[in-house]
Amino acid sequence: MSEATALALAESLERYRAILDTAVDGIITISDGGIIESFNRAAERMFGYAAHEVIGRNISSLMPEPYRSQHDRYIGRYLSTHEAKIIGIGREVEGLRKNGSTFPMDLAVGEVHLPGRRLFTGITRDISQRKAIETEARRRLNDLAHTARLAALGEMATGLAHEVNQPLTAIITQASACLRLIASGRADVELLQDSLQQIARQGERAAEVITRLRSFVQKGEMAFVHGSLNSVVRDVLWLLSHEIRSSQVEIELQLADDLPDVQMDRVQIEQVVFNLVRNAIEAMQLCPGLPNRLRLGTSASRWRERDAVRFSVWDNGPGFGGLQTDQLFEPYFTTKPDGIGQGLAICRSIIESHDGHIEAEPMPKGGARFSFVLPLRQPR
């Protein structure tokens, strides 16, 4: 090798090291046996190790369980089958610092083919700050959504009082009848038994009202569970049953029979359906000359190349009066004289926190359609 070639090679290596050491992301190279071969300065800051402390060690030493025990099996499976779960794809994982603490990170892995061997390059980015911001955003959304549910409950107080008062009145009536029978001295066991069964049934009905109301207004951390969107729609119709009757709204249900379950925070999605249905009922009160007909539907759908479910509500109210539909979901924008413009903005935040999409459109013959789509599974 000539002196000029050697000098050029040395300069090239120096440039390579400088690029690696000034990169903001951690860059780690490992052999096909999982042994660390290089470790840049960003990786040193991220994991708390000096490069010389980890070079020659297995990359799994930078991973907490269960990633650590899975790593060697994964590398072996990839080398024999070329089935990639991370290679060339990237994902969110956890890293393990020298002090034993863990942190969330984005990991992108690439494969490098060299004469007679191969290397894997891992690009790591600490996303602790991003995760903290996301957690705070979820907390604020939970607080705002909970406040909105309490406000909705207050607005429905008359109807809800009626729902509770009916079974309580029946209980009082049946209990009074039992007392009169006993006081008369000619109590019939079968009559008493029948009355007590009526009391028990009405008590269960009152308890169900309270349970559903508590479920609707409960406050807690965002919790994704698999559940039925059709069931959510039916529960919302139950909550709004008094308002639907008093407004003389005709409901047309078009719920898909084979709708797959969806991963969702049930309370929050119930709140979105509640807001959309209640807004539609209120909109139709502005068109007294037209029949109050409300159509609700669910269907299988696709969203961002993923299986999804869709909910839609159609009303025959006044529509949007020329407004841009995107405006409707902006905070503090309202068309109601006494509105504060938070309901639809909260709906959009909830749906987007589920990695979904919500939209509105005017109908050609009048009225409006609101709909949202939810992916069946949340991204990991």
Buried (B, 14 or more C-beta within 10 A) or exposed (E): EEEEEEEEEEEEEEEEEEEBBEBEBBBBBBBBEBEBBBBBBBBBEBBBBEBEBBBEBBBBBBBBEEBBEEBBEBBEEBEEEEEEEBBEEEEEBBBBBBEEEBBBBBBBBEBEEEEEEEBBBBBBBBBEEEBEEEEEEBEEBBEBBBEBBEEBBEEBEEBBEBBBEBBBEBBEBBBEBBEEBEEEEEEEEEEBEBBEEBBEBBBEBBEEBEEBBEEBBEEEEBEBEEBBBBBBBBBBBBBBBBBBEEBEBEBEEEBBEEBEBBBBBBBBBBBBBBBBBBBBBBBBEEBEEBEBBBBBBBBEBEBEEBEBBBBBBBBBBBBBEEEEEEEBBEBEBBBEEEBEBBBBBBBBBBBBBBBBBBBBEBEEEEBBBBBBBBBBBBEE
